[in-house]
Amino acid sequence: MRVTLKIWRQKEADSPGFFERHPVEKVSEDMSFFEMLDMLNDQLVLAGKTPIAFDHDCREGICGTCGLFINGRAHGPLTGITTCQLHMRSFKDGETIVVEPWRAKAFPVIKDLIVDRISFDRIMEAGGYVSINTGGTPDANEIPIPKANADEAMDAAACIGCGACVATCKNSSAMLFVSAKVSQLALLPQGQPEREIRVSNMVTQMDKEGFGSCTNTGACEVECPKEISIIHIARLNREFIKSSF
Amino acid sequence: MSLLKSVFISSIGKKILMATTGLLLCLFLVIHLIGNLILFSGPDAFNLYVETLSRVKPIVRAIEIILSLIFLIHIFFGSKLTLENRSATPQKYNINSAGENSSFFSRNMFIGGSILFIFLITHLSTFWYIFQNQHDEGNFYNIVMGNAVGFGNPIITTLYCIAMILLGFHLRHGFQSAFQTFGLRYNKYSGLIETVAMLFWLIIPLGFLSIAVWFGIVGGGY
């Protein structure tokens, strides 16, 4: 198949960006989206041009490094996957595919399609951890945790911090990300000692980073590659209210 | 974080203010609708209702002041949050298929709210203002049905109906959104909240609409 990419190019953070058109021939529908980009980059290199910069690492949907806004959707047209799990069979022969970086004030573009997500790291530094040495692996069932809580904590812990929630949110809100991190620890015994200070500090840092606020459109849970529910945002709100008294 | 700072400075706090004032406004809508439904009982009942309210004017005035404050907080923080959210997204996408992951009205609450604000001002400057300056106690019903500002005027009736449909969509997102903001959405209760929310976003605007349609379009009345 043959596709035309309308792709965002930006030399560096401060330079103005623009869209560039690249027809890509002989694309197999079994190729992943990134394999198609790799092929295009090979051609660009051979032609003496600068290849398109995009973030990727594990290419199996678990690291959270990749993230492209494809045809108006975070991680492309499918749900429950990262960009690296997207294949060319999801597109039509002859289609023009618009590829943009995540757009948010808190995620500035570094180059082409790569954005700086260090704001997420700073939110994690503000409290997204347990600051005690938990020692070796305890015996099973030594700390009893209800199955329902363990399941919900695990669902929240599935967050890979890719930033699709921010990218797709009309307000660039990081609430789904922060809620997953707060929720995961609020549900488990290990998270209890720092439960209140954690939510307070993480929300303060989130606001400081310039993310918008949540207007409950629910777009984030649709685009989240790990399908994290906005039920966790309700818990974050609850935890935040409790921590304020 | 101190309580005051949490409420007025943090993003979640400002949303809690929106949710609280929003739900209080919903409560007002219920009371307003119950009052308006008396129109179906005829001129005598409605005029008596308005006269009774006039007799307890100091209480009505106090409630009006509180209500205005609630409106102002809702409008002020709604605008503030909208501006802050715009500044969080300085560059828009070339193509954004937002329709595939969220509803139109959930994304345009500010625009919907702004149109409702224009309706509110018009509504106050006609019905409310005229009622304040009306001293013929048997005339309230006639004003509501009249050609000047009432349902006797097809343009007024049409605009009123459009505003009520918009109100429905504003409440559809707003009502259940308030519960999410308060953190009261649990998996086991989300069905219940959606049912109660539907009572609000559907029944309240339908109630107001029924009055406009019956008296303004069908031509019912006394």
Contacts between the chains, C-beta under 8 A, distances in Angstrom:
chain1	res1	chain2	res2	distance
A	6	B	94	7.8
A	19	B	94	6.8
A	69	B	93	6.0
A	71	B	95	6.1
A	71	B	97	6.6
A	72	B	93	6.5
A	72	B	95	4.1
A	72	B	96	4.7
A	72	B	97	3.3
A	72	B	98	7.4
A	72	B	100	7.7
A	73	B	97	5.4
A	73	B	100	6.5
A	73	B	101	7.4
A	98	B	94	5.8
A	98	B	95	4.7
A	100	B	93	5.6
A	100	B	94	6.0
A	100	B	95	7.6
A	103	B	89	6.6
A	103	B	91	5.0
A	103	B	92	6.9
A	103	B	93	5.7
A	104	B	88	6.6
A	104	B	89	6.2
A	105	B	87	6.8
A	105	B	88	5.2
A	105	B	89	6.8
A	105	B	90	5.4
A	106	B	88	7.1
A	168	B	98	7.7
A	168	B	101	6.3
A	170	B	85	7.3
A	170	B	89	6.9
A	170	B	98	6.6
A	170	B	102	7.8
A	170	B	107	5.5
A	171	B	85	3.7
A	171	B	88	5.8
A	171	B	89	6.6
A	172	B	85	7.6
A	172	B	88	4.3
A	172	B	89	4.7
A	173	B	11	7.9
A	173	B	85	7.6
A	173	B	88	7.5
A	200	B	1	4.5
A	200	B	6	7.9
A	203	B	1	7.9
A	203	B	10	5.9
A	203	B	11	7.3
A	203	B	12	6.1
A	204	B	1	6.8
A	204	B	10	7.0
A	206	B	11	7.4
A	207	B	9	7.9
A	207	B	10	6.0
A	207	B	11	5.1
A	210	B	87	7.7
A	210	B	88	5.8
A	211	B	11	7.9
A	211	B	88	5.9
A	212	B	11	7.6
A	212	B	84	6.4
A	212	B	85	3.9
A	212	B	88	3.5
A	212	B	89	6.7
A	213	B	11	3.8
A	213	B	12	7.4
A	213	B	14	6.7
A	213	B	15	5.9
A	213	B	81	5.5
A	213	B	84	6.7
A	213	B	85	6.2
A	214	B	11	7.6
A	214	B	12	8.0
A	214	B	15	6.8
A	215	B	81	7.8
A	215	B	85	7.3
A	215	B	106	7.0
A	215	B	107	7.8
A	215	B	109	6.5
A	215	B	177	7.4
A	216	B	106	6.8
A	216	B	173	7.2
A	216	B	176	8.0
A	216	B	177	4.2
A	216	B	180	5.0
A	216	B	181	7.2
A	217	B	101	7.9
A	217	B	102	3.9
A	217	B	103	7.3
A	217	B	106	4.2
A	217	B	107	5.6
A	218	B	101	7.4
A	218	B	102	5.7
A	218	B	106	7.1
A	219	B	98	6.5
A	219	B	101	4.2
A	219	B	102	4.1
A	222	B	100	7.6
A	222	B	101	3.8
A	222	B	102	7.2
A	223	B	101	5.7
A	230	B	180	7.1
A	231	B	185	6.4
A	231	B	186	7.2
A	231	B	187	5.8
A	231	B	190	7.6
A	233	B	180	6.7
A	234	B	179	8.0
A	234	B	180	5.3
A	234	B	183	5.0
A	234	B	184	7.1
A	234	B	185	3.9
A	234	B	186	7.2
A	235	B	183	6.5
A	236	B	12	7.7
A	236	B	183	7.6
A	237	B	12	5.9
A	237	B	15	7.8
A	237	B	16	7.8
A	237	B	180	7.1
A	237	B	181	5.7
A	237	B	182	6.6
A	237	B	183	3.8
A	238	B	182	7.7
A	238	B	183	2.8
A	238	B	184	7.6
A	239	B	183	7.4
A	240	B	6	7.2
A	240	B	10	7.5
A	240	B	12	4.9
A	240	B	183	7.7
A	241	B	6	8.0
A	241	B	12	7.9
A	241	B	16	7.1
A	241	B	182	7.2
A	241	B	183	6.0
A	243	B	1	6.8
A	243	B	6	7.9
A	244	B	1	5.8
A	244	B	2	7.6
A	244	B	3	5.0
A	244	B	6	3.8
A	244	B	7	7.4
A	244	B	13	7.7
A	245	B	3	6.5
